[in-house]
């Protein structure tokens, strides 16, 4: 069965399966901590209202038959425990069907969450995790060699992920073609990290070099994955370094870390041994794996054929002038199109939410709510949250871009603040009213930019902001209830 099993990729399999399992741990922790206030029975966009109007065939989910917050918690805990077992490598020590079953459970459970998650789960890394989790399920256990065809599908996934991101940039905003995109990106990205201001303040010629290097990493290097062995391993190493650079410069949930894990699947055991040997780690391979059972070969080949057929749509998307970014061509989120930042925002606008307990909003003293990740307090150093994902904070960035669709959840959010709803308040970093109800809330728009070194030395501020007026005028709970 030499044509079927890749005996020189046992470490790559371990990294892929345990790494994807680790991301699933984060994803299900995220479900347990954030899903109910955002999408639960009393959430901002309740799942029961969604499943009433969207048929199962359009959004397959366990919750299409019945949703309850209690069931959601059960799904979250089952997913978390199964994912933790995979990180520990327990199912991988059994027969090939055991990790297949474990990852299959994770895929079904998380697909059920994503397909009812609406705008709060409308990110490309959700589809990436589902596709990656589906594929690594068929890498088998330690009893057999990882199948060549499944490794090839993982490399095809990384190829689409990187090349798609490169092409959407090149075809999109001219700032990528004239190499000026990073004049703005570090300052205007959805959720800056602690080092983002330092990256932004680098000399502009260096920013142009960064953009050029990014084009090479995303438009040229992925083709190295088509040559298994040292060439693919070198291409993977370049991608990993590039992704680590992105980890340092911003907060993109688990996108970068999952890309690193998937790219590592292209590194063979010999290369792993050489790299790890530099730090004193001795890599020893075990006994030669047994021949895979016939049923496993049949299943793997059938899944490979399915993914080859489904690859038609994302492949066509890659060569299309009207390339779609982060698109799923089927409700199961298999073999998707990926991309990021086809358009660069030149100026940063933030929505600042305020409340007051005064009776007259015209003469009131307004106090500001603090969010965990998005910019607010001009003196605060941005936090590092990735690979964890702050869904509310990310949606606040889209709201500031002027998307009217975001008001569907934002108006209910204001109502929750007026009710001093505890689950909603736990999503925030600071409630200025200590759990008490405000009489009024409003939302203001501010332009934000990073403070220059001179400004920072004088004021200690990391941001400079300027008032741009109201997004939502003062509203009370009575007014919102009347409008409904």
C-alpha positions as CSV (number, residue, x, y, z in Angstrom):
1,X,0.0,0.0,0.0
2,X,2.9,2.4,-0.6
3,X,0.8,4.3,-3.1
4,X,-1.7,5.0,-0.4
5,X,0.3,5.8,2.8
6,X,2.8,8.5,3.3
7,X,5.2,7.0,5.9
8,X,7.4,10.1,6.0
9,X,4.7,12.4,7.3
10,X,3.8,11.0,10.7
11,X,4.9,14.2,12.5
12,X,2.9,16.3,10.1
13,X,-0.2,14.3,10.9
14,X,0.3,14.7,14.6
15,X,0.8,18.4,14.3
16,X,-2.3,18.7,12.0
17,X,-4.6,16.7,14.1
18,X,-3.5,18.0,17.5
19,X,-3.3,21.6,16.2
20,X,-6.8,21.5,14.7
21,X,-8.0,19.9,17.9
22,X,-6.5,22.8,19.9
23,X,-8.3,25.4,17.7
24,X,-11.6,23.4,18.3
25,X,-10.9,23.8,22.0
26,X,-10.8,27.5,21.6
27,X,-13.9,27.5,19.4
28,X,-16.0,25.6,21.9
29,X,-14.8,27.7,24.8
30,X,-15.9,30.7,22.7
31,X,-19.3,29.0,22.2
32,X,-19.8,28.5,25.9
33,X,-18.7,32.0,26.9
34,X,-20.3,34.1,24.1
35,X,-23.1,32.3,22.2
36,X,-26.0,32.6,24.6
37,X,-25.8,36.4,25.1
38,X,-25.3,36.9,21.4
39,X,-27.6,34.3,19.8
40,X,-29.3,32.4,22.6
41,X,-33.0,32.4,23.6
42,X,-32.7,35.9,24.9
43,X,-29.8,36.9,22.7
44,X,-29.3,39.8,20.3
45,X,-30.2,37.6,17.3
46,X,-32.1,34.6,18.8
47,X,-31.5,31.3,17.1
48,X,-35.2,30.2,17.3
49,X,-36.3,33.2,15.2
50,X,-33.6,32.3,12.6
51,X,-34.5,28.6,12.3
52,X,-38.2,29.6,11.8
53,X,-37.4,31.5,8.6
54,X,-34.4,29.5,7.3
55,X,-34.9,25.9,6.2
56,X,-32.7,23.0,7.2
57,X,-31.4,22.4,3.7
58,X,-30.0,26.0,3.6
59,X,-28.4,25.8,7.0
60,X,-28.0,22.2,8.3
61,X,-27.9,22.2,12.1
62,X,-28.9,20.1,15.0
63,X,-30.6,23.3,16.3
64,X,-33.0,23.3,13.3
65,X,-35.1,20.8,15.1
66,X,-34.9,22.3,18.5
67,X,-32.9,25.0,20.2
68,X,-32.5,25.7,23.8
69,X,-29.7,27.3,25.8
70,X,-29.3,24.1,27.8
71,X,-28.8,22.1,24.6
72,X,-26.3,24.7,23.4
73,X,-24.3,24.3,26.6
74,X,-24.3,20.5,26.1
75,X,-23.0,20.9,22.6
76,X,-20.3,23.2,23.8
77,X,-19.1,20.9,26.6
78,X,-19.2,17.7,24.4
79,X,-17.2,19.6,21.7
80,X,-14.7,20.9,24.2
81,X,-14.0,17.5,25.8
82,X,-13.7,15.7,22.5
83,X,-11.3,18.4,21.2
84,X,-9.2,18.2,24.4
85,X,-8.9,14.4,23.9
86,X,-7.6,14.9,20.4
87,X,-5.1,17.5,21.6
88,X,-3.9,14.9,24.1
89,X,-3.6,12.3,21.3
90,X,-6.0,9.8,22.9
91,X,-8.2,8.8,19.9
92,X,-5.1,8.7,17.7
93,X,-3.7,5.8,19.7
94,X,-6.7,3.6,18.6
95,X,-7.8,2.2,15.3
96,X,-8.3,4.6,12.3
97,X,-12.0,4.9,12.9
98,X,-11.6,6.5,16.3
99,X,-10.0,9.9,15.3
100,X,-12.4,9.8,12.3
101,X,-15.3,9.6,14.7
102,X,-13.9,12.2,17.1
103,X,-13.3,14.8,14.4
104,X,-16.7,13.9,12.8
105,X,-18.4,14.7,16.1
106,X,-16.6,18.1,16.2
107,X,-17.4,18.9,12.6
108,X,-21.2,18.1,13.1
109,X,-21.4,20.1,16.4
110,X,-19.5,23.1,15.1
111,X,-21.3,23.1,11.8
112,X,-24.5,23.2,13.8
113,X,-23.3,26.3,15.7
114,X,-21.9,28.1,12.6
115,X,-25.0,27.6,10.5
116,X,-27.2,29.3,13.0
117,X,-24.6,31.9,14.1
118,X,-25.7,34.5,11.5
119,X,-23.5,37.6,11.3
120,X,-21.6,36.7,14.6
121,X,-20.3,33.6,12.8
122,X,-19.9,35.1,9.4
123,X,-16.1,35.0,9.3
124,X,-13.8,33.1,7.0
125,X,-12.0,31.3,9.8
126,X,-15.2,29.5,10.8
127,X,-15.3,27.8,7.3
128,X,-11.6,27.2,7.5
129,X,-11.9,25.4,10.8
130,X,-14.8,23.2,9.5
131,X,-12.9,22.3,6.3
132,X,-9.7,21.6,8.2
133,X,-11.5,19.5,10.9
134,X,-13.2,17.5,8.2
135,X,-10.0,16.7,6.3
136,X,-7.7,15.8,9.2
137,X,-10.4,13.3,10.3
138,X,-9.3,11.1,7.4
139,X,-5.5,11.2,8.3
140,X,-6.1,8.1,10.3
141,X,-4.5,7.0,13.6
142,X,-1.0,6.0,14.6
143,X,-1.8,2.5,13.4
144,X,-1.6,3.5,9.7
145,X,0.4,5.9,7.6
146,X,-1.4,9.1,6.7
147,X,-3.0,8.9,3.3
148,X,-1.3,10.7,0.5
149,X,-4.5,12.0,-0.9
150,X,-5.6,13.6,2.4
151,X,-2.3,15.3,2.8
152,X,-2.7,16.6,-0.8
153,X,-6.1,17.9,0.1
154,X,-4.6,19.8,3.1
155,X,-2.0,21.3,0.9
156,X,-4.6,22.2,-1.6
157,X,-6.5,24.0,1.2
158,X,-3.4,25.9,2.2
159,X,-2.8,26.8,-1.5
160,X,-6.3,28.2,-1.8
161,X,-6.0,30.0,1.5
162,X,-2.8,31.8,0.7
163,X,-3.2,32.3,-3.1
164,X,-6.8,33.4,-2.6
165,X,-5.7,36.0,0.0
166,X,-3.0,37.2,-2.4
167,X,-5.2,37.5,-5.4
168,X,-8.0,39.3,-3.6
169,X,-5.5,41.9,-2.6
170,X,-3.9,42.3,-6.0
171,X,-7.3,42.5,-7.8
172,X,-8.8,44.7,-5.1
173,X,-7.6,47.9,-3.5
174,X,-4.9,49.8,-5.5
175,X,-3.0,50.4,-2.3
176,X,-1.8,46.8,-2.5
177,X,-0.5,47.3,-6.0
178,X,1.2,50.6,-5.3
179,X,2.6,49.0,-2.1
180,X,1.1,51.6,0.3
181,X,-1.5,49.4,2.0
182,X,0.5,49.2,5.2
183,X,0.5,53.0,5.5
184,X,-3.0,52.4,6.9
185,X,-3.7,48.7,7.7
186,X,-2.1,48.5,11.2
187,X,-4.0,51.5,12.3
188,X,-7.4,50.6,10.7
189,X,-7.5,46.8,11.1
190,X,-10.5,45.5,13.0
191,X,-8.8,44.8,16.3
192,X,-5.2,46.1,16.8
193,X,-2.9,44.3,19.1
194,X,-0.3,45.5,21.6
195,X,2.4,45.9,18.9
196,X,0.2,47.3,16.2
197,X,1.1,50.9,16.9
198,X,4.8,50.1,16.7
199,X,4.2,48.4,13.4
200,X,2.3,51.4,12.1
201,X,5.1,53.8,13.1
202,X,7.8,51.9,11.1
203,X,9.3,53.9,8.3
204,X,7.2,54.0,5.1
205,X,9.9,52.5,2.9
206,X,9.8,49.5,5.2
207,X,6.0,49.3,4.8
208,X,6.5,49.0,1.1
209,X,9.0,46.2,1.5
210,X,6.5,44.4,3.8
211,X,3.7,44.6,1.1
212,X,6.1,43.4,-1.6
213,X,7.2,40.5,0.6
214,X,3.5,39.7,1.3
215,X,2.8,39.5,-2.4
216,X,5.7,37.0,-2.8
217,X,4.5,34.9,0.2
218,X,1.0,34.7,-1.1
219,X,1.2,34.8,-4.9
220,X,4.5,32.9,-5.5
221,X,5.4,30.7,-2.5
222,X,2.1,28.6,-2.4
223,X,3.1,27.0,-5.7
224,X,6.0,25.3,-3.8
225,X,3.4,23.1,-2.1
226,X,3.0,21.4,-5.4
227,X,6.4,19.8,-5.0
228,X,6.3,17.5,-1.9
229,X,9.5,17.2,0.0
230,X,12.1,19.9,0.8
231,X,10.5,22.4,-1.7
232,X,7.1,22.1,0.0
233,X,8.7,22.2,3.4
234,X,10.5,25.4,2.5
235,X,7.3,27.0,1.2
236,X,5.6,26.0,4.4
237,X,8.3,27.6,6.5
238,X,8.0,30.9,4.6
239,X,4.2,30.8,5.2
240,X,4.7,30.1,8.9
241,X,7.1,33.0,9.3
242,X,4.7,35.3,7.5
243,X,1.8,34.2,9.7
244,X,3.8,34.7,12.9
245,X,4.4,38.3,11.6
246,X,0.7,38.7,11.4
247,X,0.2,37.3,14.8
248,X,2.5,40.0,16.2
249,X,0.8,42.8,14.3
250,X,-2.9,42.2,15.1
251,X,-5.7,40.1,16.4
252,X,-7.2,37.8,13.8
253,X,-8.8,35.2,16.0
254,X,-7.4,31.7,15.1
255,X,-6.9,32.4,11.4
256,X,-3.1,32.8,11.6
257,X,-2.5,29.9,14.0
258,X,-4.7,27.5,12.1
259,X,-2.9,28.5,8.9
260,X,0.4,27.7,10.6
261,X,-0.9,24.3,11.7
262,X,-2.1,23.5,8.2
263,X,1.1,24.7,6.5
264,X,3.1,22.5,8.9
265,X,1.4,19.4,7.3
266,X,3.6,20.0,4.2
267,X,6.8,19.4,6.3
268,X,8.1,15.8,6.1
269,X,9.6,13.9,9.0
270,X,13.1,14.3,7.8
271,X,12.8,18.1,7.8
272,X,11.1,18.0,11.2
273,X,14.0,15.9,12.6
274,X,16.6,18.4,11.2
275,X,14.8,21.5,12.6
276,X,14.0,20.0,16.0
277,X,17.6,18.6,16.2
278,X,18.8,22.2,16.2
279,X,17.2,22.7,19.6
280,X,18.2,19.3,21.0
281,X,15.0,17.3,20.3
282,X,15.7,13.8,19.1
283,X,12.9,12.7,16.7
284,X,12.6,8.9,16.5
285,X,10.1,7.2,14.3
286,X,8.3,4.2,15.6
287,X,7.7,0.8,14.0
288,X,6.5,0.8,10.4
289,X,2.7,1.3,10.3
290,X,0.4,-1.6,9.4
291,X,-1.5,-1.7,6.1
292,X,-4.7,0.2,6.3
293,X,-7.9,-1.8,6.5
294,X,-9.8,-1.9,3.2
295,X,-12.8,0.0,4.5
296,X,-10.5,2.9,5.4
297,X,-8.9,3.0,2.0
298,X,-12.4,3.0,0.4
299,X,-13.6,5.8,2.6
300,X,-10.6,7.9,2.0
301,X,-10.8,7.5,-1.7
302,X,-14.5,8.4,-1.7
303,X,-13.9,11.5,0.3
304,X,-11.0,12.5,-1.9
305,X,-13.2,12.1,-5.0
306,X,-15.9,14.2,-3.3
307,X,-13.4,17.0,-2.5
308,X,-12.0,16.9,-6.0
309,X,-15.5,17.5,-7.4
310,X,-16.2,20.3,-4.9
311,X,-12.9,21.9,-5.8
312,X,-14.3,23.1,-9.2
313,X,-16.1,26.1,-7.6
314,X,-13.2,27.5,-5.5
315,X,-10.8,26.8,-8.4
316,X,-13.0,28.8,-10.8
317,X,-13.2,31.5,-8.2
318,X,-9.4,31.8,-8.0
319,X,-9.2,32.6,-11.7
320,X,-12.3,34.8,-11.8
321,X,-12.1,38.6,-12.2
322,X,-15.0,38.8,-9.8
323,X,-13.3,36.7,-7.1
324,X,-15.4,36.2,-4.0
325,X,-13.7,36.5,-0.6
326,X,-14.4,33.9,2.2
327,X,-17.2,32.1,0.3
328,X,-18.8,28.7,1.0
329,X,-20.3,27.0,-2.1
330,X,-22.2,24.5,-0.1
331,X,-24.0,24.5,3.3
332,X,-21.5,22.1,4.8
333,X,-18.5,24.5,4.4
334,X,-16.4,22.1,2.5
335,X,-13.8,23.2,0.0
336,X,-14.3,26.9,0.4
337,X,-12.9,30.1,-1.1
338,X,-10.7,32.3,1.1
339,X,-9.2,35.8,1.2
340,X,-8.8,38.8,3.4
341,X,-8.5,42.6,3.2
342,X,-9.3,43.1,-0.5
343,X,-10.1,46.6,0.5
344,X,-8.1,48.7,3.0
345,X,-9.8,51.3,5.2
346,X,-7.9,54.6,5.1
347,X,-9.4,56.1,8.3
348,X,-10.5,54.5,11.5
349,X,-13.9,55.2,12.9
350,X,-15.1,53.8,16.3
351,X,-18.5,53.5,17.7
352,X,-18.4,54.7,21.4
353,X,-21.4,53.6,23.5
354,X,-22.4,55.8,26.4
355,X,-25.1,55.8,29.1
356,X,-26.5,58.1,31.7
357,X,-28.7,57.8,34.8
358,X,-29.8,61.5,34.5
359,X,-33.4,62.3,33.6
360,X,-32.6,64.9,31.0
361,X,-30.4,63.5,28.2
362,X,-29.7,67.0,26.9
363,X,-28.0,68.1,30.1
364,X,-26.7,64.7,31.2
365,X,-23.3,63.5,32.2
366,X,-22.5,60.6,29.9
367,X,-20.3,57.7,30.9
368,X,-18.6,55.4,28.4
369,X,-18.9,51.6,28.3
370,X,-15.6,49.8,27.9
371,X,-15.1,46.9,25.4
372,X,-12.6,44.2,25.9
373,X,-10.7,44.4,22.6
374,X,-11.8,47.3,20.4
375,X,-10.2,50.7,20.9
376,X,-12.0,53.0,23.5
377,X,-9.9,54.5,26.2
378,X,-7.2,56.5,24.4
379,X,-4.5,55.6,27.0
380,X,-5.1,51.9,27.0
381,X,-2.6,49.6,25.3
382,X,-4.5,47.3,22.9
383,X,-4.7,43.8,24.3
384,X,-3.7,40.5,22.7
385,X,-6.7,38.3,22.4
386,X,-6.0,36.1,19.4
387,X,-6.3,33.2,18.9
388,X,-9.5,33.8,21.0
389,X,-12.2,35.6,19.2
390,X,-14.2,38.5,20.6
391,X,-17.3,38.4,18.4
392,X,-19.0,41.5,19.7
393,X,-15.9,43.7,19.3
394,X,-15.4,42.6,15.7
395,X,-19.0,43.4,14.8
396,X,-18.5,46.8,16.3
397,X,-15.8,47.4,13.7
398,X,-18.2,46.5,10.9
399,X,-20.9,48.7,12.5
400,X,-18.5,51.7,12.4
401,X,-18.0,51.1,8.6
402,X,-21.6,52.2,8.1
403,X,-23.3,48.8,7.5
404,X,-27.0,49.3,8.1
405,X,-27.4,45.6,8.4
406,X,-25.4,45.7,11.6
407,X,-28.2,47.7,13.3
408,X,-30.2,44.4,13.4
409,X,-28.2,43.3,16.4
410,X,-27.0,46.7,17.6
411,X,-30.4,48.1,18.6
412,X,-31.2,45.0,20.7
413,X,-27.7,45.4,22.2
414,X,-28.6,48.9,23.3
415,X,-31.8,47.5,24.8
416,X,-29.8,45.0,26.8
417,X,-27.7,47.8,28.2
418,X,-30.8,49.7,29.3
419,X,-32.0,46.5,31.0
420,X,-28.5,46.0,32.6
421,X,-28.7,42.4,31.3
422,X,-25.9,40.6,33.1
423,X,-24.9,38.1,30.3
424,X,-24.5,41.0,27.9
425,X,-22.6,43.1,30.4
426,X,-20.2,40.2,30.9
427,X,-19.1,40.6,27.2
428,X,-17.8,44.0,28.1
429,X,-14.7,45.1,30.0
430,X,-16.3,47.9,31.9
431,X,-19.9,48.8,32.9
432,X,-19.8,52.4,34.3
433,X,-23.0,51.8,36.2
434,X,-21.9,48.8,38.2
435,X,-24.8,46.6,37.1
436,X,-27.4,49.3,37.6
437,X,-29.8,50.3,34.8
438,X,-29.0,53.6,32.9
439,X,-32.0,55.8,31.9
440,X,-30.6,56.6,28.5
441,X,-27.9,55.2,26.1
442,X,-26.5,56.6,22.9
443,X,-23.8,55.8,20.3
444,X,-21.3,58.4,19.1
445,X,-18.8,58.2,16.2
446,X,-15.1,59.1,16.8
447,X,-12.2,59.2,14.4
448,X,-9.2,57.4,15.9
449,X,-5.6,57.4,14.9
450,X,-2.4,56.3,16.6
451,X,-0.6,59.0,18.6
452,X,2.7,60.0,17.2
453,X,5.8,59.4,19.5
454,X,5.8,63.2,20.3
455,X,2.1,63.2,21.2
456,X,2.6,60.1,23.3
457,X,5.4,61.6,25.3
458,X,3.4,64.7,26.1
459,X,0.0,63.1,26.9
460,X,0.7,59.4,27.5
461,X,-2.1,58.7,25.1
462,X,-1.8,55.9,22.5
463,X,-4.7,57.1,20.4
464,X,-5.9,60.5,19.3
465,X,-9.6,60.7,18.7
466,X,-12.0,63.3,17.3
467,X,-15.8,63.5,17.7
468,X,-17.7,62.9,14.5
469,X,-21.2,63.1,15.8
470,X,-24.0,60.7,16.7
471,X,-24.8,57.3,15.3
472,X,-27.8,56.7,17.5
473,X,-29.3,59.6,19.5
474,X,-30.2,59.1,23.2
475,X,-32.8,56.3,23.6
476,X,-34.6,54.9,26.7
477,X,-36.0,51.5,27.2
478,X,-39.5,52.9,26.8
479,X,-38.6,54.4,23.5
480,X,-37.1,51.3,22.1
481,X,-40.0,49.1,23.3
482,X,-42.4,51.5,21.6
483,X,-40.5,51.4,18.3
484,X,-40.6,47.6,18.3
